[in-house]
Amino acid sequence: MRQIHRLARAVATLAAAGAAGCASYEPKPILTDEVLRELRAVRLEAVRPADVPATATQGAVPARFDPAAGLGPDEAVAVALALNPDLRAFRKERGVAEGELVAAGLLPNPELGVTWLYLENFTKGLASGSLDASLSWAPPRPGELDALRARARARIEEVRAELASEEWRLAAEARNAYAAVWAAEERLRLVEASLALRERIRQLFRNKRDAGDASRIDLNLVEVDFADVLRERAVAAGAVENARFELNRLLGLPPRYELKLRAAGDPLAFKPFAVDARALESLMVARRPDLEAARREYEQAEQALRLAYIQRWPWFRFGPAFMRDELEGKVQNRLGLGLGIDLPIVNLNQGEIAILEARRERLREAFIARVHRARAEVNEALGRMIVAERLIRTFEESVRPALDENAALTEAGFRTGDLELTRLISAQDKVLRARGDFIEAVLDYWRAVHDLERAIGARLFEAERSKE
């Protein structure tokens, strides 16, 4: 029984020593009511420049900005990078990768083996017992820790690149959403201006009817047209509200948060960019974050394969060994050195090596496919930008002069009272549609610009500079 007590004390001592080097577990449950309360309490005023992560996607974000004065496009991107919950959750992946690097630099733990035997009545009237204990440790093979650390460092760089890719995606979506809100509000202003004109027409024809110069059918046609524009205003107002919901979602703000927009100029003002596909593709290969992430993933496969080749060779483990025998009342203690050898001579780790070599080749081909898709995205966004630019130039050169002339002629007709009703309504419908199409073309242009910036991993003004 004394041996049992000694064994129990030894195990308890080892357990206490292991526990001393470990942090204690602390539960952290998810409280849904608290989560909802925190999300409802998010306010733009809480964001400060120090909260905005340093990233190349921000553009010209000012060092200090007052949220109460409103947000410009770049400031909106900065807020999204600081508050967006999806991005904040993705950043936690970096902590996981850093933990893998710490684990890769640690030496393996030793292994403790204990055997206790007790034989009743082994001899006449006496019992026999023995206690064996050994502590063995396998040192890392030459190059093993280097391969583990290199793989973990590549994993960290992969996570950083993936985070940068998510930031570029969010930046493009935030800029698109900002432009969509601005365009929706511009459409609403356009419809309200058209509604004001329809009100003038309605009042004119009411006066004409009272004077006997217009029929009831003319007045009814005016009222139907006025009601249709009222409907369009309701649709345009709903589009503004939906666009603001989407912008608030991307910025990490509550859905009905009253966000004030402010820009130094018109954010939808047309600005041409002198870029070409070949220069954009070259910049894409150098700067696009998800391509960097794919390269880092391939590097991890390289290091994993290197590690498999290192582990194919025999290796040893060693440590002290202790034996205590008790036979017929006599006790003998022996202390020595134990040695064990791993012999992977049956397969030489061939299966693992074959799997990792195939994975490396798959990642190589996957990288080529990703570059192919990225080139397609660059050229598709560039093509959309060129088409939208042509539409904008056509409007400026041909359509706008005709619309300005129409406005002048309509105003002259109001002064003289000489307006032909059906032609006037038809013309105003065409004017409203043409101006709305122009707003859509400009919005499409900037969407294509922002998508192109995400596709190359750089702002377009950088692409222009790199071309020079």
N, C-alpha and C positions, 0 to 999 in steps of 0.2 A: 504493500500500500504506500510505503514511503516513496517508491519510484513513481507512482501515479501522482502523488502530490507534487513531486519535483517536476514532472512533465507538465502538469497543469500550471505551475508557477512560471515555467519557461515559456509556454505558449502565451500566457497572460502578459508577460514582460514584452515579448515580441509584438503582440497586438497593440500594447500601449505605445511602443516605440513607433509603430506604423501610423497610429492615429495622431501622434504628436506632429507628424509632418504633413498632415492633411487638414484642409479647412473643413469646418463643419457645414453640413447641408442646411440651407435655409429655404423653406418653401416660398414660392412667389406665385400664388394663384392669380388667374385672370378674373377680375371683377367687372362684369359687363356694364353695370350701372356707372361705375367709376370711369370706365373708358368713355362711355357716351357723355358723361359730364365734362370730362377733360376736352373732348372734341368740340363740344358746344362752347367751351370757354376760350377757344383759340381766337386771338385777336391780332390783327396786323400790327398794332402799335407795340406789341411785345417784341417784334423783330428788330434787331440792331445789326449794324454792319458786321460785328464780331460773330454773329450767328450764321452768316452766309459763308459756306465753304469755299475755299479757294479752288477755282476751276477755270479752265480755258473757255468754258461755254458761256460765261457771264457777259462777255462783250464789254461795253463801256459802262459798267455799273459804277455810279458815283461812290466815293468813299463814305459819304454820309447822305442820307435822304430822309425826308419827313413823310411818313406814310399818310399823315393827315392832309398833305398837299396833293396827294394822288400819286399813282404809279405810272411810269413810262414802261415801254416794252422790256428794256433791259432790267429795270427794277422789278418787274413782275417775274422775270426769270430768276432773279436773285431770291425773291421770296419763295418761289416754288422749290428751289434747291435747299432752302432752309426748313420749310414746313411740310412739304409733301410727305405723307405717311409712308407711301410705298418706297420712296427713296430712302427715308430714314430707316426703314426695316432692312432694306438691302445693304445699307452701310454696316449693319451688324455682322454680315458675312465676313467682313475683314477681320473681326476679332476671332472668328473661327479659324481663319487661315493663319493668323499670327500664333494662335495656340498650337497649330500643327507644326510651325517652325520651332517653337519651344520644345515640343515633344520630339522633334527630329534630332535636336542637339543633346538629348538626355541619354545617358548610358543605360543599358538594360538592367533591370533589378536582379539581384541574386535570388536563387531558389533554395529554400530550406526543406530538407527532407528529414522526417523523424519516424523511427520504427521502434515499437515496444512489444516485446514478447514475454508472456508469463505462462509457464508450464507447471501445472499442479501435479505433485507426486512424481516428479521427474526421476527422483531417486527415492529410496526408502525413507519415508517420513519427511522428506525435504522437497522443496520446490526450486525451480530454476527460472531466472528471468534475465532479459538483456534489453539494453536501450542503445539504439544507434541514431546518431544525428550527423547530418552533413549539410554544408553550405557551399553551393556551387555557383559560379558566375562565368558567363561567356563574354569575353571582351569583343568589341566590334572588329570585324575583319578590316584589313587595310582598304581604305577607300569607301567603306560602308557609310560612315557618318557623313563624309563629304557628299555622297550621292543623296542621302536622306535630306541633308540641309539644302542642297541645290534643288531638289524636288519641292521642298516646302517653300523656298524662296520664289520659285516659279509659280507656285500656287498663290502666294501673296500678290505677285505681279499680275496674275490672271484676274484675281478679284479686283484689284485696283483698276485694271482695264475694263472689266465688266461694269464697275461702278461708274467709270467715266462714260461708258457707252450709255448707261441708263441716264446719266446726267444730260448727255447730248440729246437723247430721245425726249426727255422731259423738257429741256430747253426749247426744242423745236415745237413740241406740242403746246407749250405755254405761249410762245410767240404766235403760233397759229390761232390759239384761242383768243389772245389779246386782239389780234387783227380781226377775228370773227366778231367779237363784241363791237369793235369800232365800226366794222362794215354794217352790222345789224342796226346800230344806232344811226348810221348814215342813211340806210334804207328807210328807217322810221322817219327821219327828218325829210327825206324825199317824198314819202307818202303824205306826210302832214302838209308839206308845201303844195302837193297836188290837191289835197283835200281843201286847202284854203282857196286854191284857184277854182275848184268845183263849187265852193260856196259862193264865190263871186258870180259864177255862171248861173247858179240857181237863183240868186237874188236878181240878176239881170233879167232872167226869163219870167220871174214872178212879176217884175215891173212891166215887162212886155205884155204879159197876160192881162194885167190890170188895165193896161192901155189899149188892149184889144189887138196887139200886134203878134201874139203868140197863142197857139191853141193849147187845149188841155193835154193833148197827146205830146206836144213839145215839152210841156212842164213835167209830165209823167216820165218822159225819157230822161230829163235832167235829174229827177228825184231817184230814178233807178240807178243812174250813173253815180250819183252822190252816195247812195247806200252801198254800192259796190266798193267804192273807195274807202268808206267807213270799215267795211269788212277787211280790206287790205291793210288798213291801219291796225286793226286788232291782230291780224296775222303777224305783221311786222313787230308789234309790241311783244307778242309771245315769243318771237324769234330772239329778240333782245334778252328777254328773261332767260330763255334756255341757254343762250350763249354765255350769259353771266354765270349761270349754274355750272357750266363746264369749266369756265375760267377759275371759279372759286374751288372747284374740285381739284384741279391741277395745282393750284397754289396752296392747297391744304387748309383752306378757310371754310367756315360753315356755309351751307348752301345759300342761305339768304343774307349773307354778310353784305353790307352796303359798301362796295369797293369803288373808290373814286379813281378814275383813269385820267392821266395827264400825260401829255407829250409836248416836246418842244415845238414840233410841227405836226403836220398831218402824217401819222404813221402809215397811211395807205398811199402816200404820194409816190408816184412812179419814180424809180431810180434804176437806170440800166447798169448792168455789170458786164465788163469786157472779159469774158472767160471762154475757154475752149475745153472740149472733152478730154484731150490728151493730158493737158496740164492738171485738170481736176482728178483724173485717174491716178496720176503720179502723186498728187497730194493726198489722195485717199489711201493709197498703200502705205504712206509714211505716217499718217495721222489718225486714221479711223480706229477707234478704241477696240471694237469687237474683233478686228483683225489682229491687234496686239494680244487680245485675250486668247485667240486661237493659237497664236505662236507660242504663248506661254503654256497652254495646255499641251501642245506638242513637245515642248521642252520637258514637261513632267513625265511624259511617256518615255522620252529619251533617258531620263534619270532612273525611271523604274526599270527599264531594260538593262541599264548599266548595273543596277543593284542586283538584278536576277543573275547576271553573269558573275558578279562577285560572290554571290551566295551558292554558286554551284560547287565550290571547292570545299574539301573537308575542313572542319574547324573544331576547336576544343573548348571545353569548359573545365574549370578547376575550382578548388576551394578546400578548406579544412574539413576533416572528418573525425568524429569522436565515437567511440564504442565503449559501453560499460556492461560487463557480464557479472552475474551473481550466480554461483553454482555451489550448492552445499554450504552456504554461509560464507563463501570466499568471494570477494569482490575484486575484479580486475578492470582497470581503466586504460584505454589505448587511444592515442591521438596521432593522427597522420594527415596525409594530403590525398584528396580524391581527384581523379582526372577522368573526364569523359570526352569522347570524340564523336562529332556528327559526321556520318559517312554517307553523303548523297551519291554513292557510287552506282546505285541501281538505275537512277534516271538522270543524274547530273542536272537536275532542275530543268530538263528539256521541255516539259509541258508548260511550265510558267514562262519560259523564254519564248516558246512558239506563240503563246497567247499575247505576250507583250509586243513581240515583233509585228504581229498582225494588227494590234491596236495602233502601233506607231504608223504603220502604212495607211490605216484607215484615217487617222488624224491628218496625215499629209494630204490625202485626197480630199478630205473634208475642208482643209484650208484652201485648196485650189478651188473647190466649189463655192466656198464663201467669197473668195475674191471675185469669182465669176458673177455671183449674185450682187455683190456690191457694185461692180461695174454697171450692171443692168440698172440698179437703183439710181446711180449717178446720172446715167444717160436718160433714164425715164424722167427724173426730176428736171434735168436740163432741157429736155424736149418740151415739158409742160411750161417751163419758164419762157422758152422762146415763143411758143404758141400764144401765151397770154400777152407777151410783149407786142406781138404783131396786132392782136386785137386792140390793145391800148393805143398803139400808134394809129391804127385805122380810125378809132373813135376820135382821137385828138385832131387828126388831119381832115376827116370827112364828116363824121357824125356831129361833133360838137358845133361846128359852124352852122349846120342846118338846124340844130336845136336852138341855138342862140337866135337865129333868124325867126324861128317859130315863136319864141317867147316875145320877140319884138312885135311881130305881126298880131299876136293874140292881144297884147297890151293896146296896140293901136285899134283893134276891133272893139275892145272895151270902151275906149274913148269915143268912138264913133257910133257904137251900138250896132255895127254891121257885122254880125257873126252868124254864120250858117251852122245850125246846131249839130247835125250828124257829122259834118266834116270836123267841127271843133272837138267833139267827143272822141272821134276816131284819132284825130291828131294828138290829143292829150294822152290817150292810151298808148300810142306809139312813143311819145316822149317819155312817159313814165317807164315803159318797158326798156327803152334804150338806155336811160340813165341807170336803171337797175342792173342791166346787163353790164354796163361799164363798171359799176361797183363790184359785181361778181368777177369780172375779168381782172380787176386790180387785186381782189382778194385771192384769186387763183394764182396770180403772179407771185404774191408774197408767200403763199403756202408753198409754192414750188421752190422759192428761194430758201425758205426755212428747211424744207425737206432735203434740198441739195446740200445745205450746210451740215445737216445730220449725216447725210450719206458720205461726205468727205471727211467729217470730223474737224472742220475748221470753218470760220466765217468767210463769206465770199470776198470781203475786202482783203483778207489774207491771200486768197487765191489770186486776186488781181495783182497784188504785190509780188507774189512768187513768179508770176508770168513775166514781169518786167525784167 
